[in-house]
């Protein structure tokens, strides 16, 4: 999303990409902060699928046991 907002042509004055990017990033950061306060755990989905599955299972097990990583 960041790349798409920074690649927008600004010559016609219709799109204010920098303002849109700042608004989008502020909203995203607030969204992530809220979910983390509620116990969400980040998992790197760019890893090998087996590692992602293992991370998800460990996060679920930790949550079920009431532990935090």
mmCIF file of the N, C-alpha and C atoms, coordinates in Angstrom:
data_MODEL
# 
_entry.id   MODEL 
# 
loop_
_atom_site.group_PDB 
_atom_site.id 
_atom_site.type_symbol 
_atom_site.label_atom_id 
_atom_site.label_alt_id 
_atom_site.label_comp_id 
_atom_site.label_asym_id 
_atom_site.label_entity_id 
_atom_site.label_seq_id 
_atom_site.pdbx_PDB_ins_code 
_atom_site.Cartn_x 
_atom_site.Cartn_y 
_atom_site.Cartn_z 
_atom_site.occupancy 
_atom_site.B_iso_or_equiv 
_atom_site.pdbx_formal_charge 
_atom_site.auth_seq_id 
_atom_site.auth_comp_id 
_atom_site.auth_asym_id 
_atom_site.auth_atom_id 
_atom_site.pdbx_PDB_model_num 
ATOM 1   N N  . UNK A 1 1  ? 0.820  -1.169  0.000   1.00 0.00 ? 1  UNK A N  1 
ATOM 2   C CA . UNK A 1 1  ? 0.000  0.000   0.000   1.00 0.00 ? 1  UNK A CA 1 
ATOM 3   C C  . UNK A 1 1  ? 0.875  1.247   0.000   1.00 0.00 ? 1  UNK A C  1 
ATOM 4   N N  . UNK A 1 2  ? 1.943  1.195   0.781   1.00 0.00 ? 2  UNK A N  1 
ATOM 5   C CA . UNK A 1 2  ? 2.847  2.345   0.829   1.00 0.00 ? 2  UNK A CA 1 
ATOM 6   C C  . UNK A 1 2  ? 3.412  2.635   -0.556  1.00 0.00 ? 2  UNK A C  1 
ATOM 7   N N  . UNK A 1 3  ? 3.839  1.587   -1.271  1.00 0.00 ? 3  UNK A N  1 
ATOM 8   C CA . UNK A 1 3  ? 4.395  1.766   -2.614  1.00 0.00 ? 3  UNK A CA 1 
ATOM 9   C C  . UNK A 1 3  ? 3.361  2.357   -3.558  1.00 0.00 ? 3  UNK A C  1 
ATOM 10  N N  . UNK A 1 4  ? 2.129  1.876   -3.508  1.00 0.00 ? 4  UNK A N  1 
ATOM 11  C CA . UNK A 1 4  ? 1.088  2.387   -4.399  1.00 0.00 ? 4  UNK A CA 1 
ATOM 12  C C  . UNK A 1 4  ? 0.810  3.860   -4.146  1.00 0.00 ? 4  UNK A C  1 
ATOM 13  N N  . UNK A 1 5  ? 0.807  4.278   -2.897  1.00 0.00 ? 5  UNK A N  1 
ATOM 14  C CA . UNK A 1 5  ? 0.536  5.683   -2.596  1.00 0.00 ? 5  UNK A CA 1 
ATOM 15  C C  . UNK A 1 5  ? 1.690  6.597   -2.986  1.00 0.00 ? 5  UNK A C  1 
ATOM 16  N N  . UNK A 1 6  ? 2.915  6.086   -2.923  1.00 0.00 ? 6  UNK A N  1 
ATOM 17  C CA . UNK A 1 6  ? 4.049  6.929   -3.302  1.00 0.00 ? 6  UNK A CA 1 
ATOM 18  C C  . UNK A 1 6  ? 4.279  6.945   -4.803  1.00 0.00 ? 6  UNK A C  1 
ATOM 19  N N  . UNK A 1 7  ? 3.717  5.976   -5.556  1.00 0.00 ? 7  UNK A N  1 
ATOM 20  C CA . UNK A 1 7  ? 3.870  5.933   -7.007  1.00 0.00 ? 7  UNK A CA 1 
ATOM 21  C C  . UNK A 1 7  ? 2.813  6.744   -7.746  1.00 0.00 ? 7  UNK A C  1 
ATOM 22  N N  . UNK A 1 8  ? 1.831  7.280   -7.040  1.00 0.00 ? 8  UNK A N  1 
ATOM 23  C CA . UNK A 1 8  ? 0.743  8.021   -7.675  1.00 0.00 ? 8  UNK A CA 1 
ATOM 24  C C  . UNK A 1 8  ? 1.282  9.306   -8.287  1.00 0.00 ? 8  UNK A C  1 
ATOM 25  N N  . UNK A 1 9  ? 0.861  9.585   -9.511  1.00 0.00 ? 9  UNK A N  1 
ATOM 26  C CA . UNK A 1 9  ? 1.268  10.826  -10.166 1.00 0.00 ? 9  UNK A CA 1 
ATOM 27  C C  . UNK A 1 9  ? 0.617  12.002  -9.455  1.00 0.00 ? 9  UNK A C  1 
ATOM 28  N N  . UNK A 1 10 ? 1.411  13.004  -9.147  1.00 0.00 ? 10 UNK A N  1 
ATOM 29  C CA . UNK A 1 10 ? 0.909  14.171  -8.437  1.00 0.00 ? 10 UNK A CA 1 
ATOM 30  C C  . UNK A 1 10 ? 0.811  15.385  -9.349  1.00 0.00 ? 10 UNK A C  1 
ATOM 31  N N  . UNK A 1 11 ? 1.140  15.240  -10.638 1.00 0.00 ? 11 UNK A N  1 
ATOM 32  C CA . UNK A 1 11 ? 1.213  16.395  -11.527 1.00 0.00 ? 11 UNK A CA 1 
ATOM 33  C C  . UNK A 1 11 ? -0.145 17.034  -11.809 1.00 0.00 ? 11 UNK A C  1 
ATOM 34  N N  . UNK A 1 12 ? -1.229 16.263  -11.749 1.00 0.00 ? 12 UNK A N  1 
ATOM 35  C CA . UNK A 1 12 ? -2.534 16.836  -12.044 1.00 0.00 ? 12 UNK A CA 1 
ATOM 36  C C  . UNK A 1 12 ? -3.203 17.479  -10.836 1.00 0.00 ? 12 UNK A C  1 
ATOM 37  N N  . UNK A 1 13 ? -2.624 17.342  -9.677  1.00 0.00 ? 13 UNK A N  1 
ATOM 38  C CA . UNK A 1 13 ? -3.161 17.977  -8.475  1.00 0.00 ? 13 UNK A CA 1 
ATOM 39  C C  . UNK A 1 13 ? -4.381 17.287  -7.897  1.00 0.00 ? 13 UNK A C  1 
ATOM 40  N N  . UNK A 1 14 ? -4.823 16.178  -8.487  1.00 0.00 ? 14 UNK A N  1 
ATOM 41  C CA . UNK A 1 14 ? -6.023 15.491  -8.015  1.00 0.00 ? 14 UNK A CA 1 
ATOM 42  C C  . UNK A 1 14 ? -5.730 14.684  -6.760  1.00 0.00 ? 14 UNK A C  1 
ATOM 43  N N  . UNK A 1 15 ? -4.595 14.008  -6.735  1.00 0.00 ? 15 UNK A N  1 
ATOM 44  C CA . UNK A 1 15 ? -4.269 13.121  -5.615  1.00 0.00 ? 15 UNK A CA 1 
ATOM 45  C C  . UNK A 1 15 ? -3.160 13.735  -4.773  1.00 0.00 ? 15 UNK A C  1 
ATOM 46  N N  . UNK A 1 16 ? -3.350 13.732  -3.489  1.00 0.00 ? 16 UNK A N  1 
ATOM 47  C CA . UNK A 1 16 ? -2.318 14.213  -2.571  1.00 0.00 ? 16 UNK A CA 1 
ATOM 48  C C  . UNK A 1 16 ? -1.742 12.979  -1.889  1.00 0.00 ? 16 UNK A C  1 
ATOM 49  N N  . UNK A 1 17 ? -0.806 12.316  -2.587  1.00 0.00 ? 17 UNK A N  1 
ATOM 50  C CA . UNK A 1 17 ? -0.275 11.036  -2.136  1.00 0.00 ? 17 UNK A CA 1 
ATOM 51  C C  . UNK A 1 17 ? 0.363  11.119  -0.755  1.00 0.00 ? 17 UNK A C  1 
ATOM 52  N N  . UNK A 1 18 ? 1.113  12.177  -0.480  1.00 0.00 ? 18 UNK A N  1 
ATOM 53  C CA . UNK A 1 18 ? 1.777  12.269  0.825   1.00 0.00 ? 18 UNK A CA 1 
ATOM 54  C C  . UNK A 1 18 ? 0.769  12.360  1.961   1.00 0.00 ? 18 UNK A C  1 
ATOM 55  N N  . UNK A 1 19 ? -0.303 13.117  1.763   1.00 0.00 ? 19 UNK A N  1 
ATOM 56  C CA . UNK A 1 19 ? -1.349 13.212  2.790   1.00 0.00 ? 19 UNK A CA 1 
ATOM 57  C C  . UNK A 1 19 ? -2.052 11.869  2.958   1.00 0.00 ? 19 UNK A C  1 
ATOM 58  N N  . UNK A 1 20 ? -2.328 11.196  1.840   1.00 0.00 ? 20 UNK A N  1 
ATOM 59  C CA . UNK A 1 20 ? -2.986 9.890   1.890   1.00 0.00 ? 20 UNK A CA 1 
ATOM 60  C C  . UNK A 1 20 ? -2.114 8.874   2.602   1.00 0.00 ? 20 UNK A C  1 
ATOM 61  N N  . UNK A 1 21 ? -0.822 8.894   2.315   1.00 0.00 ? 21 UNK A N  1 
ATOM 62  C CA . UNK A 1 21 ? 0.106  7.963   2.948   1.00 0.00 ? 21 UNK A CA 1 
ATOM 63  C C  . UNK A 1 21 ? 0.169  8.211   4.455   1.00 0.00 ? 21 UNK A C  1 
ATOM 64  N N  . UNK A 1 22 ? 0.267  9.459   4.857   1.00 0.00 ? 22 UNK A N  1 
ATOM 65  C CA . UNK A 1 22 ? 0.335  9.776   6.289   1.00 0.00 ? 22 UNK A CA 1 
ATOM 66  C C  . UNK A 1 22 ? -0.930 9.324   7.008   1.00 0.00 ? 22 UNK A C  1 
ATOM 67  N N  . UNK A 1 23 ? -2.083 9.553   6.386   1.00 0.00 ? 23 UNK A N  1 
ATOM 68  C CA . UNK A 1 23 ? -3.354 9.138   6.991   1.00 0.00 ? 23 UNK A CA 1 
ATOM 69  C C  . UNK A 1 23 ? -3.438 7.623   7.089   1.00 0.00 ? 23 UNK A C  1 
ATOM 70  N N  . UNK A 1 24 ? -3.051 6.934   6.010   1.00 0.00 ? 24 UNK A N  1 
ATOM 71  C CA . UNK A 1 24 ? -3.098 5.468   6.004   1.00 0.00 ? 24 UNK A CA 1 
ATOM 72  C C  . UNK A 1 24 ? -2.164 4.882   7.056   1.00 0.00 ? 24 UNK A C  1 
ATOM 73  N N  . UNK A 1 25 ? -0.961 5.409   7.170   1.00 0.00 ? 25 UNK A N  1 
ATOM 74  C CA . UNK A 1 25 ? -0.003 4.876   8.137   1.00 0.00 ? 25 UNK A CA 1 
ATOM 75  C C  . UNK A 1 25 ? -0.461 5.142   9.576   1.00 0.00 ? 25 UNK A C  1 
ATOM 76  N N  . UNK A 1 26 ? -1.037 6.302   9.843   1.00 0.00 ? 26 UNK A N  1 
ATOM 77  C CA . UNK A 1 26 ? -1.535 6.606   11.187  1.00 0.00 ? 26 UNK A CA 1 
ATOM 78  C C  . UNK A 1 26 ? -2.672 5.654   11.556  1.00 0.00 ? 26 UNK A C  1 
ATOM 79  N N  . UNK A 1 27 ? -3.563 5.406   10.615  1.00 0.00 ? 27 UNK A N  1 
ATOM 80  C CA . UNK A 1 27 ? -4.671 4.481   10.867  1.00 0.00 ? 27 UNK A CA 1 
ATOM 81  C C  . UNK A 1 27 ? -4.154 3.068   11.104  1.00 0.00 ? 27 UNK A C  1 
ATOM 82  N N  . UNK A 1 28 ? -3.177 2.649   10.306  1.00 0.00 ? 28 UNK A N  1 
ATOM 83  C CA . UNK A 1 28 ? -2.611 1.303   10.440  1.00 0.00 ? 28 UNK A CA 1 
ATOM 84  C C  . UNK A 1 28 ? -1.936 1.139   11.799  1.00 0.00 ? 28 UNK A C  1 
ATOM 85  N N  . UNK A 1 29 ? -1.153 2.131   12.203  1.00 0.00 ? 29 UNK A N  1 
ATOM 86  C CA . UNK A 1 29 ? -0.450 2.032   13.479  1.00 0.00 ? 29 UNK A CA 1 
ATOM 87  C C  . UNK A 1 29 ? -1.424 1.965   14.652  1.00 0.00 ? 29 UNK A C  1 
ATOM 88  N N  . UNK A 1 30 ? -2.502 2.726   14.582  1.00 0.00 ? 30 UNK A N  1 
ATOM 89  C CA . UNK A 1 30 ? -3.518 2.669   15.637  1.00 0.00 ? 30 UNK A CA 1 
ATOM 90  C C  . UNK A 1 30 ? -4.200 1.302   15.650  1.00 0.00 ? 30 UNK A C  1 
ATOM 91  N N  . UNK A 1 31 ? -4.479 0.748   14.466  1.00 0.00 ? 31 UNK A N  1 
ATOM 92  C CA . UNK A 1 31 ? -5.095 -0.569  14.338  1.00 0.00 ? 31 UNK A CA 1 
ATOM 93  C C  . UNK A 1 31 ? -4.215 -1.644  14.979  1.00 0.00 ? 31 UNK A C  1 
ATOM 94  N N  . UNK A 1 32 ? -2.926 -1.629  14.641  1.00 0.00 ? 32 UNK A N  1 
ATOM 95  C CA . UNK A 1 32 ? -1.983 -2.622  15.178  1.00 0.00 ? 32 UNK A CA 1 
ATOM 96  C C  . UNK A 1 32 ? -1.867 -2.476  16.694  1.00 0.00 ? 32 UNK A C  1 
ATOM 97  N N  . UNK A 1 33 ? -1.776 -1.255  17.181  1.00 0.00 ? 33 UNK A N  1 
ATOM 98  C CA . UNK A 1 33 ? -1.653 -1.036  18.629  1.00 0.00 ? 33 UNK A CA 1 
ATOM 99  C C  . UNK A 1 33 ? -2.862 -1.588  19.378  1.00 0.00 ? 33 UNK A C  1 
ATOM 100 N N  . UNK A 1 34 ? -4.041 -1.366  18.830  1.00 0.00 ? 34 UNK A N  1 
ATOM 101 C CA . UNK A 1 34 ? -5.263 -1.881  19.462  1.00 0.00 ? 34 UNK A CA 1 
ATOM 102 C C  . UNK A 1 34 ? -5.251 -3.395  19.515  1.00 0.00 ? 34 UNK A C  1 
ATOM 103 N N  . UNK A 1 35 ? -4.931 -4.051  18.414  1.00 0.00 ? 35 UNK A N  1 
ATOM 104 C CA . UNK A 1 35 ? -4.926 -5.513  18.383  1.00 0.00 ? 35 UNK A CA 1 
ATOM 105 C C  . UNK A 1 35 ? -3.857 -6.092  19.292  1.00 0.00 ? 35 UNK A C  1 
ATOM 106 N N  . UNK A 1 36 ? -2.699 -5.442  19.377  1.00 0.00 ? 36 UNK A N  1 
ATOM 107 C CA . UNK A 1 36 ? -1.646 -5.953  20.269  1.00 0.00 ? 36 UNK A CA 1 
ATOM 108 C C  . UNK A 1 36 ? -2.053 -5.813  21.729  1.00 0.00 ? 36 UNK A C  1 
ATOM 109 N N  . UNK A 1 37 ? -2.758 -4.719  22.079  1.00 0.00 ? 37 UNK A N  1 
ATOM 110 C CA . UNK A 1 37 ? -3.268 -4.576  23.448  1.00 0.00 ? 37 UNK A CA 1 
ATOM 111 C C  . UNK A 1 37 ? -4.244 -5.690  23.781  1.00 0.00 ? 37 UNK A C  1 
ATOM 112 N N  . UNK A 1 38 ? -4.958 -6.172  22.769  1.00 0.00 ? 38 UNK A N  1 
ATOM 113 C CA . UNK A 1 38 ? -5.933 -7.243  22.974  1.00 0.00 ? 38 UNK A CA 1 
ATOM 114 C C  . UNK A 1 38 ? -5.300 -8.629  22.934  1.00 0.00 ? 38 UNK A C  1 
ATOM 115 N N  . UNK A 1 39 ? -3.967 -8.690  22.721  1.00 0.00 ? 39 UNK A N  1 
ATOM 116 C CA . UNK A 1 39 ? -3.266 -9.967  22.783  1.00 0.00 ? 39 UNK A CA 1 
ATOM 117 C C  . UNK A 1 39 ? -2.811 -10.534 21.462  1.00 0.00 ? 39 UNK A C  1 
ATOM 118 N N  . UNK A 1 40 ? -2.988 -9.807  20.361  1.00 0.00 ? 40 UNK A N  1 
ATOM 119 C CA . UNK A 1 40 ? -2.526 -10.299 19.061  1.00 0.00 ? 40 UNK A CA 1 
ATOM 120 C C  . UNK A 1 40 ? -1.008 -10.456 19.076  1.00 0.00 ? 40 UNK A C  1 
ATOM 121 N N  . UNK A 1 41 ? -0.525 -11.489 18.426  1.00 0.00 ? 41 UNK A N  1 
ATOM 122 C CA . UNK A 1 41 ? 0.903  -11.772 18.359  1.00 0.00 ? 41 UNK A CA 1 
ATOM 123 C C  . UNK A 1 41 ? 1.340  -11.686 16.902  1.00 0.00 ? 41 UNK A C  1 
ATOM 124 N N  . UNK A 1 42 ? 2.381  -10.909 16.590  1.00 0.00 ? 42 UNK A N  1 
ATOM 125 C CA . UNK A 1 42 ? 2.839  -10.828 15.203  1.00 0.00 ? 42 UNK A CA 1 
ATOM 126 C C  . UNK A 1 42 ? 3.490  -12.138 14.763  1.00 0.00 ? 42 UNK A C  1 
ATOM 127 N N  . UNK A 1 43 ? 3.180  -12.557 13.545  1.00 0.00 ? 43 UNK A N  1 
ATOM 128 C CA . UNK A 1 43 ? 3.781  -13.748 12.943  1.00 0.00 ? 43 UNK A CA 1 
ATOM 129 C C  . UNK A 1 43 ? 4.254  -13.340 11.557  1.00 0.00 ? 43 UNK A C  1 
ATOM 130 N N  . UNK A 1 44 ? 5.503  -13.649 11.235  1.00 0.00 ? 44 UNK A N  1 
ATOM 131 C CA . UNK A 1 44 ? 6.082  -13.286 9.939   1.00 0.00 ? 44 UNK A CA 1 
ATOM 132 C C  . UNK A 1 44 ? 5.587  -14.248 8.864   1.00 0.00 ? 44 UNK A C  1 
ATOM 133 N N  . UNK A 1 45 ? 4.613  -13.802 8.072   1.00 0.00 ? 45 UNK A N  1 
ATOM 134 C CA . UNK A 1 45 ? 4.022  -14.634 7.025   1.00 0.00 ? 45 UNK A CA 1 
ATOM 135 C C  . UNK A 1 45 ? 4.875  -14.779 5.791   1.00 0.00 ? 45 UNK A C  1 
ATOM 136 N N  . UNK A 1 46 ? 6.039  -14.128 5.748   1.00 0.00 ? 46 UNK A N  1 
ATOM 137 C CA . UNK A 1 46 ? 6.917  -14.256 4.580   1.00 0.00 ? 46 UNK A CA 1 
ATOM 138 C C  . UNK A 1 46 ? 7.868  -15.439 4.704   1.00 0.00 ? 46 UNK A C  1 
ATOM 139 N N  . UNK A 1 47 ? 7.858  -16.089 5.850   1.00 0.00 ? 47 UNK A N  1 
ATOM 140 C CA . UNK A 1 47 ? 8.737  -17.242 6.072   1.00 0.00 ? 47 UNK A CA 1 
ATOM 141 C C  . UNK A 1 47 ? 8.203  -18.472 5.327   1.00 0.00 ? 47 UNK A C  1 
ATOM 142 N N  . UNK A 1 48 ? 8.961  -19.533 5.404   1.00 0.00 ? 48 UNK A N  1 
ATOM 143 C CA . UNK A 1 48 ? 8.556  -20.827 4.865   1.00 0.00 ? 48 UNK A CA 1 
ATOM 144 C C  . UNK A 1 48 ? 7.214  -21.220 5.502   1.00 0.00 ? 48 UNK A C  1 
ATOM 145 N N  . UNK A 1 49 ? 6.261  -21.755 4.717   1.00 0.00 ? 49 UNK A N  1 
ATOM 146 C CA . UNK A 1 49 ? 4.936  -22.096 5.267   1.00 0.00 ? 49 UNK A CA 1 
ATOM 147 C C  . UNK A 1 49 ? 4.992  -22.999 6.506   1.00 0.00 ? 49 UNK A C  1 
ATOM 148 N N  . UNK A 1 50 ? 5.935  -23.931 6.550   1.00 0.00 ? 50 UNK A N  1 
ATOM 149 C CA . UNK A 1 50 ? 6.050  -24.792 7.735   1.00 0.00 ? 50 UNK A CA 1 
ATOM 150 C C  . UNK A 1 50 ? 6.405  -23.971 8.978   1.00 0.00 ? 50 UNK A C  1 
ATOM 151 N N  . UNK A 1 51 ? 7.282  -22.978 8.813   1.00 0.00 ? 51 UNK A N  1 
ATOM 152 C CA . UNK A 1 51 ? 7.674  -22.136 9.939   1.00 0.00 ? 51 UNK A CA 1 
ATOM 153 C C  . UNK A 1 51 ? 6.507  -21.248 10.374  1.00 0.00 ? 51 UNK A C  1 
ATOM 154 N N  . UNK A 1 52 ? 5.748  -20.727 9.397   1.00 0.00 ? 52 UNK A N  1 
ATOM 155 C CA . UNK A 1 52 ? 4.580  -19.900 9.719   1.00 0.00 ? 52 UNK A CA 1 
ATOM 156 C C  . UNK A 1 52 ? 3.578  -20.728 10.523  1.00 0.00 ? 52 UNK A C  1 
ATOM 157 N N  . UNK A 1 53 ? 3.316  -21.947 10.091  1.00 0.00 ? 53 UNK A N  1 
ATOM 158 C CA . UNK A 1 53 ? 2.381  -22.823 10.818  1.00 0.00 ? 53 UNK A CA 1 
ATOM 159 C C  . UNK A 1 53 ? 2.876  -23.102 12.231  1.00 0.00 ? 53 UNK A C  1 
ATOM 160 N N  . UNK A 1 54 ? 4.163  -23.364 12.362  1.00 0.00 ? 54 UNK A N  1 
ATOM 161 C CA . UNK A 1 54 ? 4.729  -23.622 13.690  1.00 0.00 ? 54 UNK A CA 1 
ATOM 162 C C  . UNK A 1 54 ? 4.587  -22.385 14.579  1.00 0.00 ? 54 UNK A C  1 
ATOM 163 N N  . UNK A 1 55 ? 4.871  -21.197 14.029  1.00 0.00 ? 55 UNK A N  1 
ATOM 164 C CA . UNK A 1 55 ? 4.731  -19.956 14.806  1.00 0.00 ? 55 UNK A CA 1 
ATOM 165 C C  . UNK A 1 55 ? 3.287  -19.737 15.238  1.00 0.00 ? 55 UNK A C  1 
ATOM 166 N N  . UNK A 1 56 ? 2.343  -20.005 14.328  1.00 0.00 ? 56 UNK A N  1 
ATOM 167 C CA . UNK A 1 56 ? 0.925  -19.839 14.665  1.00 0.00 ? 56 UNK A CA 1 
ATOM 168 C C  . UNK A 1 56 ? 0.502  -20.804 15.768  1.00 0.00 ? 56 UNK A C  1 
ATOM 169 N N  . UNK A 1 57 ? 0.943  -22.056 15.662  1.00 0.00 ? 57 UNK A N  1 
ATOM 170 C CA . UNK A 1 57 ? 0.601  -23.051 16.683  1.00 0.00 ? 57 UNK A CA 1 
ATOM 171 C C  . UNK A 1 57 ? 1.215  -22.695 18.039  1.00 0.00 ? 57 UNK A C  1 
ATOM 172 N N  . UNK A 1 58 ? 2.451  -22.202 18.027  1.00 0.00 ? 58 UNK A N  1 
ATOM 173 C CA . UNK A 1 58 ? 3.088  -21.808 19.288  1.00 0.00 ? 58 UNK A CA 1 
ATOM 174 C C  . UNK A 1 58 ? 2.382  -20.602 19.903  1.00 0.00 ? 58 UNK A C  1 
ATOM 175 N N  . UNK A 1 59 ? 1.979  -19.649 19.067  1.00 0.00 ? 59 UNK A N  1 
ATOM 176 C CA . UNK A 1 59 ? 1.256  -18.474 19.577  1.00 0.00 ? 59 UNK A CA 1 
ATOM 177 C C  . UNK A 1 59 ? -0.070 -18.898 20.170  1.00 0.00 ? 59 UNK A C  1 
ATOM 178 N N  . UNK A 1 60 ? -0.773 -19.824 19.502  1.00 0.00 ? 60 UNK A N  1 
ATOM 179 C CA . UNK A 1 60 ? -2.059 -20.302 20.006  1.00 0.00 ? 60 UNK A CA 1 
ATOM 180 C C  . UNK A 1 60 ? -1.886 -21.066 21.317  1.00 0.00 ? 60 UNK A C  1 
ATOM 181 N N  . UNK A 1 61 ? -0.849 -21.892 21.385  1.00 0.00 ? 61 UNK A N  1 
ATOM 182 C CA . UNK A 1 61 ? -0.596 -22.659 22.611  1.00 0.00 ? 61 UNK A CA 1 
ATOM 183 C C  . UNK A 1 61 ? -0.253 -21.720 23.769  1.00 0.00 ? 61 UNK A C  1 
ATOM 184 N N  . UNK A 1 62 ? 0.564  -20.718 23.487  1.00 0.00 ? 62 UNK A N  1 
ATOM 185 C CA . UNK A 1 62 ? 0.940  -19.751 24.533  1.00 0.00 ? 62 UNK A CA 1 
ATOM 186 C C  . UNK A 1 62 ? -0.292 -18.998 25.030  1.00 0.00 ? 62 UNK A C  1 
ATOM 187 N N  . UNK A 1 63 ? -1.168 -18.617 24.109  1.00 0.00 ? 63 UNK A N  1 
ATOM 188 C CA . UNK A 1 63 ? -2.380 -17.908 24.501  1.00 0.00 ? 63 UNK A CA 1 
ATOM 189 C C  . UNK A 1 63 ? -3.297 -18.809 25.324  1.00 0.00 ? 63 UNK A C  1 
ATOM 190 N N  . UNK A 1 64 ? -3.394 -20.070 24.914  1.00 0.00 ? 64 UNK A N  1 
ATOM 191 C CA . UNK A 1 64 ? -4.267 -20.999 25.637  1.00 0.00 ? 64 UNK A CA 1 
ATOM 192 C C  . UNK A 1 64 ? -3.743 -21.259 27.051  1.00 0.00 ? 64 UNK A C  1 
ATOM 193 N N  . UNK A 1 65 ? -2.428 -21.227 27.223  1.00 0.00 ? 65 UNK A N  1 
ATOM 194 C CA . UNK A 1 65 ? -1.830 -21.452 28.530  1.00 0.00 ? 65 UNK A CA 1 
ATOM 195 C C  . UNK A 1 65 ? -1.713 -20.161 29.336  1.00 0.00 ? 65 UNK A C  1 
ATOM 196 N N  . UNK A 1 66 ? -2.090 -19.044 28.726  1.00 0.00 ? 66 UNK A N  1 
ATOM 197 C CA . UNK A 1 66 ? -2.043 -17.764 29.424  1.00 0.00 ? 66 UNK A CA 1 
ATOM 198 C C  . UNK A 1 66 ? -0.653 -17.165 29.505  1.00 0.00 ? 66 UNK A C  1 
ATOM 199 N N  . UNK A 1 67 ? 0.222  -17.567 28.603  1.00 0.00 ? 67 UNK A N  1 
ATOM 200 C CA . UNK A 1 67 ? 1.582  -17.053 28.591  1.00 0.00 ? 67 UNK A CA 1 
ATOM 201 C C  . UNK A 1 67 ? 1.763  -16.124 27.406  1.00 0.00 ? 67 UNK A C  1 
ATOM 202 N N  . UNK A 1 68 ? 2.717  -15.231 27.518  1.00 0.00 ? 68 UNK A N  1 
ATOM 203 C CA . UNK A 1 68 ? 3.031  -14.306 26.432  1.00 0.00 ? 68 UNK A CA 1 
ATOM 204 C C  . UNK A 1 68 ? 4.458  -14.562 25.991  1.00 0.00 ? 68 UNK A C  1 
ATOM 205 N N  . UNK A 1 69 ? 4.678  -14.473 24.675  1.00 0.00 ? 69 UNK A N  1 
ATOM 206 C CA . UNK A 1 69 ? 6.028  -14.675 24.143  1.00 0.00 ? 69 UNK A CA 1 
ATOM 207 C C  . UNK A 1 69 ? 6.860  -13.448 24.268  1.00 0.00 ? 69 UNK A C  1 
# 
